[in-house]
């Protein structure tokens, strides 16, 4: 039985992190690379008093931009818009007749409200609002001129994040997925058919009622990944090697398509692998549709027995390349996505050297799903 008090006490302890030391090091290097020139150039351009007053919030912004670049707080509009709006509020209240403490408190409260309203919430901006409202050596004299060093720091942060995050394979700014049409029904297999819709996500966020420090698109992606892992777990350990057909039929890229047609017709295939001579590496796939598109009708009555092919047409000229393939250890859930969601008729299976070792058709997939279902019933 759960103890609410112990659960509450446990919430004070550190939560497990989903990132490793490599990601920590990436963030540390990024922050160092931008803070060093920011302070150096700031001291030279704006002087010590101003730079030292605004560099601490800028350092906090750097932490957000390089350690949580997918956060809504880290996006360019949040950084630039949030900082400039908050500083403008702080300067206006600092120049008013209000006592310093009252001006500082009111500045941070108004900044929070405006940043939420204008969708540019950035926590360090609220600190800048207080700095501008309190004033001090160099700050009070600048007045609205304080916007210039703040804008400089903000633009430098955004430029550094654009270069460093993208070079280290962290897309920035965070791409926004195009809105997709509502899905109907619930198809629990494949990446494109999840058991929730966009409206479900919107309603869940509305029910949650608190600000979520993750973009809506990231939240959708996280739920999809969770469902994918759940599907993989429910399907057990069935892999491509367990269900693939090991009786292989293939053709040379330089072969005439008449030769390919003979193989397809003799073995009643829907597709044919195209392999590199000698190495056996997969270079393409030839489907029945590809072949039928290159029939040439004979002068006599049109029927399939009298159709012929162009004599000079080679397989390499009509095959699909590069061919979509999977490795032998590919999970059954991944095969469902490729064969069902992408409507592929077959799926080549290759080894580490890209040599063909098997083929999976939709019939093989159905058989694999049936085997998994029977195994679950007997366990």
C-alpha positions in Angstrom: 0.0 0.0 0.0 1.4 3.4 -1.0 2.1 5.9 1.8 1.3 9.5 0.5 3.7 11.0 3.1 6.6 8.9 1.9 5.8 9.6 -1.7 5.8 13.3 -0.8 9.2 13.0 0.9 10.6 11.1 -2.0 9.8 14.0 -4.3 12.6 16.0 -2.6 15.2 13.6 -3.9 16.9 13.9 -7.3 14.9 12.3 -10.1 16.6 9.9 -12.6 18.0 11.7 -15.7 17.4 10.4 -19.2 20.7 11.8 -20.6 24.2 10.6 -20.1 27.6 12.2 -19.5 28.2 12.8 -23.2 25.2 15.1 -23.3 26.3 16.9 -20.1 29.7 17.5 -21.6 28.1 18.8 -24.8 26.1 21.4 -22.8 29.2 22.4 -20.7 31.3 23.1 -23.8 28.4 25.0 -25.5 27.9 27.3 -22.5 31.6 27.9 -22.2 32.0 28.7 -25.9 29.3 31.4 -25.7 29.8 32.9 -22.2 33.5 33.6 -22.7 33.1 35.9 -25.8 29.9 37.4 -24.3 31.7 38.6 -21.2 34.8 39.7 -23.1 33.0 41.7 -25.8 30.5 43.1 -23.3 33.3 44.5 -21.1 34.9 46.1 -24.1 31.7 47.5 -25.6 29.5 48.4 -22.6 31.8 48.6 -19.7 32.1 46.6 -16.5 29.1 47.8 -14.4 26.5 47.1 -17.2 28.1 43.8 -18.3 28.4 42.4 -14.8 24.8 43.3 -14.1 23.3 41.5 -17.1 25.7 38.6 -17.6 24.2 36.4 -14.9 20.8 36.2 -16.5 22.6 35.7 -19.9 24.5 32.8 -18.4 21.2 31.2 -17.2 19.9 31.6 -20.7 22.9 29.8 -22.1 22.3 26.8 -19.8 18.7 26.6 -21.1 19.8 26.9 -24.8 22.5 24.3 -24.7 21.1 21.8 -22.1 17.4 21.9 -23.0 17.4 23.3 -26.6 14.0 21.6 -27.4 12.3 23.5 -24.5 9.8 26.2 -25.4 11.9 28.5 -23.1 14.9 28.0 -25.4 13.4 29.0 -28.8 14.6 32.2 -30.5 11.4 34.2 -30.0 11.4 33.3 -26.3 15.0 34.4 -25.8 15.0 37.7 -27.9 11.4 38.7 -27.4 11.3 37.7 -23.7 14.5 39.6 -22.8 13.6 42.8 -24.6 10.0 42.9 -23.4 11.0 42.2 -19.8 13.8 44.8 -19.8 11.4 47.4 -21.2 9.0 46.7 -18.4 11.8 46.9 -15.8 13.2 50.2 -17.2 9.7 51.8 -17.2 9.0 50.8 -13.6 12.5 51.7 -12.5 12.0 55.2 -13.8 8.7 55.6 -12.0 8.2 57.1 -8.6 7.6 53.7 -7.0 9.9 52.5 -4.2 12.7 50.2 -5.5 11.4 47.1 -3.9 7.9 47.7 -5.2 9.2 48.4 -8.7 11.3 45.2 -8.7 8.4 43.0 -7.5 5.9 44.6 -9.9 8.4 44.3 -12.8 8.9 40.6 -12.4 5.1 40.0 -12.0 4.2 42.1 -15.1 7.0 40.4 -17.1 5.7 37.0 -16.3 2.2 38.0 -17.4 3.3 39.6 -20.6 5.7 36.8 -21.6 2.9 34.2 -21.1 0.5 36.4 -23.1 3.0 36.9 -25.9 4.2 33.3 -25.9 7.8 34.1 -25.2 8.3 32.9 -21.7 12.0 32.8 -20.8 12.8 32.6 -17.0 16.1 34.6 -17.2 14.1 37.4 -18.7 12.3 37.9 -15.4 15.7 38.4 -13.7 16.6 41.0 -16.3 13.3 42.8 -15.5 14.3 43.0 -11.9 17.9 44.2 -12.8 16.4 47.0 -14.9 13.9 48.0 -12.3 16.5 48.1 -9.4 19.1 49.9 -11.5 22.5 50.6 -10.1 25.9 51.9 -11.4 25.7 52.2 -15.2 22.2 50.8 -15.4 20.2 53.8 -14.3 22.2 56.1 -16.6 21.5 54.0 -19.7 17.7 54.1 -19.4 16.2 52.5 -22.4 19.8 52.2 -23.8 20.0 49.1 -21.7 18.1 47.3 -24.5 21.2 47.5 -26.7 23.5 45.2 -24.6 20.6 43.0 -23.8 19.7 42.6 -27.5 23.4 42.0 -28.2 23.7 39.2 -25.6 20.4 37.6 -26.8 21.4 37.6 -30.5 24.8 36.2 -29.6 23.2 33.4 -27.7 20.8 32.6 -30.5 23.6 32.6 -33.1 25.8 30.4 -31.0 22.9 28.0 -30.4 22.0 27.8 -34.1 25.6 26.8 -35.0 26.6 24.6 -32.0 23.3 22.8 -31.4 22.9 21.9 -35.1 26.5 20.9 -35.5 26.1 18.5 -32.5 22.9 17.0 -34.0 20.4 18.8 -31.8 18.1 20.6 -34.3 17.6 24.3 -33.3 15.2 26.0 -33.5 13.0 23.1 -32.8 11.2 22.2 -36.0 7.4 22.4 -35.8 5.6 19.5 -37.4 2.9 20.3 -39.8 -0.6 19.6 -38.6 -1.8 16.3 -39.8 -5.4 15.3 -40.6 -7.2 13.7 -37.8 -7.0 9.9 -37.7 -10.0 7.8 -37.3 -10.2 4.5 -35.4 -7.4 2.9 -33.5 -4.8 0.8 -35.3 -2.1 -0.1 -32.7 0.6 -1.1 -35.2 3.1 1.1 -37.0 4.4 4.5 -36.4 1.7 6.3 -38.5 -1.2 4.7 -36.7 -1.2 5.3 -33.0 -4.0 4.9 -30.6 -4.4 8.7 -30.0 -5.2 11.7 -32.1 -4.1 15.4 -32.1 -7.3 16.3 -30.3 -6.5 13.7 -27.5 -3.1 15.5 -26.9 -4.8 18.9 -26.7 -7.4 17.6 -24.3 -4.7 15.9 -22.1 -2.7 19.2 -22.0 -5.8 21.1 -21.0 -6.6 18.6 -18.3 -3.1 18.7 -16.9 -3.6 22.4 -16.4 0.1 23.3 -15.7 2.8 24.7 -18.0 4.7 21.8 -19.6 8.3 22.5 -20.4 8.2 20.6 -23.6 6.9 21.5 -27.0 3.6 19.9 -28.1 5.3 18.2 -31.0 8.0 16.7 -28.7 5.2 15.5 -26.4 3.5 13.8 -29.3 6.8 12.2 -30.4 7.5 11.0 -26.9 4.0 9.3 -26.7 4.6 7.7 -30.1 7.9 6.3 -29.0 6.4 5.0 -25.8 3.7 3.2 -27.7 6.2 1.8 -30.2 8.3 0.4 -27.3 5.1 -1.0 -25.7 4.2 -2.7 -29.1 7.7 -4.1 -29.3 7.5 -5.5 -25.8 4.1 -7.1 -26.5 5.4 -8.8 -29.6 8.2 -10.5 -27.8 11.5 -11.3 -29.5 10.3 -12.2 -33.1 12.8 -10.9 -35.6 13.2 -10.8 -39.4 15.4 -13.9 -39.3 12.6 -15.9 -37.6 10.0 -15.3 -40.4 12.0 -14.6 -43.6 12.0 -16.9 -46.6 15.4 -18.2 -47.3 14.7 -19.5 -50.8 16.2 -16.6 -52.8 15.5 -15.6 -56.4 17.5 -12.7 -57.8 18.7 -11.2 -61.1 21.8 -9.4 -62.3 21.5 -5.6 -62.9 22.7 -6.0 -66.5 20.2 -8.8 -67.3 17.5 -8.1 -69.9 14.0 -7.7 -68.4 12.8 -10.8 -70.4 15.1 -12.9 -68.1 13.7 -11.2 -65.0 10.1 -11.7 -66.3 10.8 -15.5 -66.8 12.0 -15.8 -63.2 9.1 -13.9 -61.8 6.5 -15.9 -63.8 8.1 -19.3 -63.1 8.2 -18.8 -59.3 5.1 -16.6 -59.1 6.8 -13.7 -57.4 5.6 -10.2 -56.8 9.2 -8.8 -56.7 12.7 -9.8 -57.5 16.0 -8.8 -55.8 18.7 -7.3 -57.9 22.2 -8.3 -56.7 25.7 -7.1 -57.5 27.5 -9.8 -59.4 30.2 -11.6 -57.3 29.5 -9.9 -54.0 25.8 -10.7 -53.7 25.1 -7.2 -52.3 21.6 -5.9 -52.7 21.6 -3.0 -55.2 17.9 -2.7 -56.0 14.5 -4.3 -56.2 12.4 -5.1 -59.2 8.6 -5.4 -58.8 5.9 -6.9 -60.9 4.6 -3.5 -61.5 8.0 -2.3 -62.9 7.9 -5.2 -65.4 4.3 -4.7 -66.5 5.0 -1.0 -67.3 7.6 -2.1 -69.9 5.5 -4.5 -71.9 5.2 -3.8 -75.6 2.0 -5.1 -77.2 2.5 -7.2 -80.3 0.6 -6.3 -83.6 -1.9 -9.2 -83.1 -4.7 -9.4 -80.5 -3.7 -8.0 -77.1 -3.3 -10.6 -74.4 -0.6 -11.4 -71.8 0.7 -14.4 -73.8 1.5 -12.1 -76.8 3.1 -9.2 -74.8 6.8 -8.7 -75.4 9.5 -6.6 -73.8 11.8 -4.0 -75.3 15.0 -6.0 -76.2 17.4 -3.3 -75.2 15.8 -2.6 -71.8 18.0 -3.8 -68.9 17.0 -4.4 -65.3 19.2 -1.6 -64.0 17.2 0.9 -66.0 13.9 0.1 -64.4 14.7 -1.3 -60.9 14.0 0.7 -57.7 17.3 1.8 -56.1 18.4 2.0 -53.4 16.2 -0.7 -52.1 14.6 -0.5 -48.6 16.0 -3.4 -46.6 16.3 -4.6 -43.0 18.9 -6.6 -41.0 18.2 -10.0 -39.7 17.7 -8.7 -36.1 15.0 -6.2 -37.1 12.0 -6.5 -34.7 8.6 -7.6 -35.9 7.1 -4.2 -35.0 9.5 -2.5 -37.5 8.5 -5.0 -40.2 4.8 -4.2 -39.6 5.6 -0.5 -40.1 7.4 -1.1 -43.4 5.1 -3.7 -44.9 1.8 -2.4 -43.6 2.1 1.4 -43.2 4.3 1.9 -46.2 2.4 -0.7 -48.3 5.5 -2.6 -49.5 4.9 -5.9 -51.1 8.2 -7.4 -49.9 11.2 -6.5 -47.8 14.7 -7.8 -48.4 16.8 -8.9 -45.4 20.5 -8.3 -45.5 23.5 -9.1 -43.4 26.2 -6.7 -42.1 27.8 -6.6 -45.6 24.5 -5.8 -47.3 24.3 -9.2 -48.8 20.9 -10.7 -49.3 20.0 -13.4 -46.9 16.2 -13.6 -47.1 13.0 -12.0 -48.2 9.8 -11.1 -46.2 6.5 -10.8 -47.9 3.2 -9.7 -46.4 2.2 -13.4 -46.1 5.4 -14.0 -44.0 4.4 -11.1 -41.8 0.9 -12.4 -41.2 2.4 -15.8 -40.3 4.9 -14.2 -37.9 2.0 -12.3 -36.2 0.1 -15.5 -35.9 3.0 -17.3 -34.4 3.5 -14.6 -31.9 -0.2 -14.6 -31.0 -0.2 -18.4 -30.5 3.0 -18.2 -28.4 1.3 -15.6 -26.1 -1.8 -17.8 -25.8 0.2 -20.8 -24.7 2.4 -18.9 -22.2 
